[in-house]
């Protein structure tokens, strides 16, 4: 049954014969072929054990070179750290050596301490040396190095001191005190645009007072062709007041309509 079944099937049992005939035909036409394409691909895709070993050796040598470089870098870093530590230690030693040694708590310096015992002064004249010891002790007890409130002052020294105090008081009284001054900026407004501004400024500057000094001036436009006179002056506060100054300027009624204080600064 199986043979009969295969007889009816279209199976090519002798295909290898035709493949060999076709290969020989193409070899005769194109020349001999060293190996089949399948064998060439197998040779190229599957390297031998010798190629794997060479690649492994190359990688190992490369890693050894990198390891050597890393070791040299680590040794350099260690040397740098050692040098820094030695420098820090030297600086700490030098700083501690320059610091002043603290005074022990038990040692107290008292430069202004006063001894309880009175100082015995040596006698200047040889006559006092011949006096008895008891007389010397009495004289030493009477000496007071720090002075006493009940001790009478020498009249001549008191007169000199009083004279100096009187001279100082007179000198202080003659010395001039600080004069308070102020800088004032005035706005002097005319009646209309026909007012003679030059004449108005001349009238304002004609005001003379003790402690009044006029400064720079300029014309500032207000509107509709009208200009105002802006003038600066310096006054002494005790001698000249703003009210008096405004009153004197407004006396020129033909030219001046009003006076305003634009700025007031202490000098």
matplotlib code that plots the C-alpha trace (Angstrom):
import matplotlib.pyplot as plt

x = [0.0, 2.8, 4.5, 1.4, 0.9, 4.4, 3.9, 1.1, 2.9, 5.1, 8.4, 11.8, 14.1, 17.0, 17.2, 20.9, 21.9, 20.4, 22.1, 25.5, 25.0, 24.0, 27.1, 29.4, 27.8, 28.4, 31.9, 32.7, 31.3, 32.7, 35.6, 36.0, 34.5, 36.6, 33.8, 30.1, 28.5, 27.2, 30.7, 32.0, 29.4, 30.1, 33.8, 33.1, 30.5, 32.1, 35.7, 38.0, 39.3, 42.6, 40.7, 38.9, 42.1, 43.9, 41.0, 41.0, 44.7, 44.3, 41.7, 43.7, 46.7, 44.5, 43.1, 46.6, 47.7, 44.6, 45.3, 48.8, 47.7, 45.1, 47.8, 50.0, 47.2, 46.3, 49.9, 50.1, 47.0, 48.3, 51.5, 49.6, 47.4, 50.5, 52.1, 48.9, 48.8, 52.4, 51.8, 48.7, 50.7, 53.5, 51.0, 49.3, 52.6, 53.6, 50.3, 50.4, 54.0, 53.2, 50.2, 51.1, 51.1, 48.1, 48.7, 48.1, 45.0, 46.9, 49.2, 47.4, 49.1, 48.1, 50.1, 48.0, 47.6, 48.2, 50.2, 48.5, 51.8, 52.9, 56.1, 58.9, 60.8, 64.5, 65.4, 67.2, 69.1, 71.9, 70.4, 67.4, 69.5, 70.7, 67.2, 65.9, 64.0, 60.8, 60.9, 61.3, 58.4, 56.2, 57.3, 56.6, 53.1, 52.3, 53.2, 50.2, 51.3, 47.7, 46.7, 43.8, 40.5, 41.0, 44.5, 44.7, 45.9, 48.8, 47.5, 49.9, 48.9, 45.2, 45.7, 47.5, 44.7, 42.0, 43.8, 44.0, 40.3, 39.4, 41.5, 40.0, 36.5, 37.2, 38.8, 35.8, 33.4, 35.2, 35.3, 32.5, 29.8, 28.4, 26.2, 23.1, 22.4, 19.8, 19.6, 16.2, 14.9, 12.2, 9.6, 8.7, 5.6, 4.7, 1.2, 1.2, 3.4, 4.0, 5.9, 9.5, 11.3, 14.7, 13.3, 11.6, 14.9, 16.7, 14.1, 14.4, 18.2, 17.9, 16.8, 19.8, 19.8, 22.4, 22.8, 21.2, 23.2, 21.6, 22.6, 21.9, 18.6, 16.8, 13.4, 11.1, 8.1, 4.8, 2.3, 0.6, 3.9, 4.3, 7.6, 8.4, 11.7, 13.4, 16.2, 18.3, 19.6, 21.5, 20.3, 21.4, 18.5, 18.9, 18.9, 16.7, 13.4, 11.3, 8.3, 10.4, 11.9, 8.5, 7.2, 10.1, 9.7, 5.9, 6.4, 7.2, 3.5, 4.0, 6.0, 5.4, 2.1, 3.2, 6.3, 6.5, 9.3, 10.3, 13.1, 14.4, 17.6, 19.8, 23.5]
y = [0.0, 2.4, 1.6, 2.3, 5.5, 6.7, 5.8, 8.2, 11.0, 13.4, 13.1, 14.0, 11.3, 12.0, 15.8, 15.6, 14.3, 17.3, 19.6, 18.1, 18.3, 22.0, 22.7, 21.1, 23.0, 26.4, 25.4, 24.8, 28.1, 30.4, 28.4, 26.2, 27.4, 26.9, 26.2, 26.6, 29.8, 27.9, 26.8, 30.4, 31.9, 29.2, 30.1, 33.8, 33.6, 31.1, 32.1, 29.5, 29.1, 30.8, 34.1, 34.0, 33.5, 36.4, 38.8, 37.7, 38.3, 41.7, 42.7, 41.4, 43.4, 46.5, 46.0, 45.6, 48.9, 50.7, 49.1, 50.4, 53.9, 53.8, 52.7, 55.6, 58.1, 56.6, 56.8, 60.5, 61.3, 59.6, 61.6, 64.9, 64.0, 63.2, 66.5, 68.4, 66.7, 67.5, 71.2, 71.4, 69.9, 72.4, 75.3, 74.1, 73.9, 77.3, 78.9, 77.3, 78.4, 82.1, 82.2, 84.0, 81.7, 82.3, 83.8, 81.3, 82.0, 82.2, 85.0, 88.4, 91.6, 94.6, 97.6, 100.1, 98.4, 100.7, 99.3, 99.6, 100.5, 104.1, 104.8, 106.2, 108.9, 109.4, 112.7, 115.2, 117.2, 115.7, 117.5, 115.2, 112.1, 113.1, 113.3, 110.4, 107.6, 108.5, 112.0, 110.4, 108.2, 111.1, 113.0, 110.0, 109.6, 113.2, 112.7, 111.9, 110.9, 111.0, 114.3, 115.1, 117.1, 118.9, 120.1, 123.9, 124.8, 127.1, 130.7, 131.3, 128.1, 128.9, 132.4, 131.0, 128.5, 131.1, 133.4, 130.6, 129.7, 133.4, 133.6, 130.4, 131.7, 135.1, 133.3, 131.0, 133.9, 135.8, 132.8, 133.2, 130.5, 128.6, 130.8, 129.0, 129.8, 128.8, 128.6, 129.9, 129.7, 132.2, 132.4, 136.0, 136.2, 139.3, 140.6, 139.8, 139.3, 143.0, 143.4, 144.4, 141.4, 143.1, 146.0, 143.6, 141.7, 145.0, 146.0, 142.6, 142.8, 146.4, 144.9, 145.0, 143.4, 142.3, 138.6, 138.5, 137.6, 137.3, 134.6, 133.4, 134.0, 133.0, 133.4, 130.4, 130.3, 129.8, 130.0, 132.3, 134.2, 134.9, 134.2, 134.2, 135.3, 132.5, 133.9, 132.3, 133.8, 132.8, 134.2, 134.0, 132.5, 134.8, 138.0, 137.4, 135.6, 134.4, 136.6, 139.7, 138.8, 138.2, 141.5, 143.5, 142.0, 142.5, 146.2, 146.6, 146.3, 147.7, 144.6, 141.8, 140.0, 137.3, 135.6, 131.8, 129.8, 127.1, 125.5, 125.9, 124.1, 124.5, 125.0]
z = [0.0, 0.8, -2.5, -4.4, -2.6, -3.3, -7.0, -7.3, -5.4, -7.5, -5.5, -7.0, -5.7, -8.0, -7.5, -6.3, -9.8, -11.5, -9.0, -9.7, -13.4, -13.1, -10.9, -13.4, -16.3, -14.5, -13.5, -17.2, -18.2, -15.3, -14.0, -10.9, -7.7, -4.6, -2.2, -2.1, -0.8, 2.2, 3.2, 2.7, 4.9, 7.5, 7.4, 7.8, 10.5, 12.7, 13.7, 14.9, 18.4, 17.5, 16.7, 20.0, 21.9, 20.2, 20.9, 24.6, 24.9, 23.4, 25.9, 28.8, 27.7, 27.4, 30.9, 32.3, 30.8, 32.2, 35.6, 35.6, 34.7, 37.5, 40.0, 39.0, 39.4, 42.9, 44.0, 42.8, 44.8, 47.9, 47.7, 47.3, 50.3, 52.4, 51.4, 52.4, 55.7, 56.4, 55.5, 57.8, 60.7, 60.2, 60.1, 63.2, 65.0, 63.9, 65.0, 68.4, 68.9, 68.0, 70.4, 73.7, 76.7, 78.9, 82.4, 85.1, 87.1, 90.3, 89.1, 89.3, 88.2, 90.3, 89.0, 90.9, 94.3, 97.2, 100.1, 103.5, 105.2, 104.9, 103.0, 105.1, 103.2, 103.8, 105.4, 103.1, 105.7, 107.8, 110.9, 110.9, 110.9, 114.4, 115.8, 117.9, 116.2, 117.9, 116.3, 112.9, 113.4, 114.3, 111.2, 109.0, 110.4, 109.5, 105.8, 103.5, 100.0, 98.5, 99.9, 102.2, 101.7, 105.0, 104.0, 103.3, 99.9, 99.3, 98.7, 95.9, 94.0, 94.5, 93.0, 90.0, 89.4, 89.7, 87.3, 84.7, 85.1, 84.6, 81.5, 80.1, 80.7, 79.0, 76.0, 75.7, 75.9, 73.1, 70.8, 68.2, 68.2, 65.3, 63.2, 61.9, 58.2, 55.7, 51.9, 50.5, 47.0, 46.3, 43.5, 42.8, 40.5, 38.4, 37.6, 33.9, 30.9, 30.5, 33.8, 33.4, 34.9, 34.9, 36.9, 39.3, 39.9, 40.5, 43.1, 44.9, 45.0, 46.3, 49.7, 52.1, 55.5, 58.0, 57.4, 53.9, 50.8, 47.4, 45.0, 41.5, 39.7, 36.6, 34.8, 34.7, 32.3, 34.0, 31.1, 28.6, 28.1, 31.8, 33.6, 37.3, 38.9, 40.8, 43.0, 45.7, 48.9, 52.1, 55.4, 59.0, 61.0, 64.0, 62.0, 58.9, 58.9, 55.9, 57.0, 57.0, 53.7, 52.0, 53.5, 52.1, 48.6, 48.4, 49.1, 45.4, 44.5, 40.9, 39.9, 42.5, 42.8, 45.3, 46.8, 47.5, 49.1, 46.6, 48.7, 52.2, 53.4, 56.5, 56.0]

ax = plt.figure().add_subplot(projection="3d")
ax.plot(x, y, z, "-o")
ax.set_aspect("equal")
plt.show()
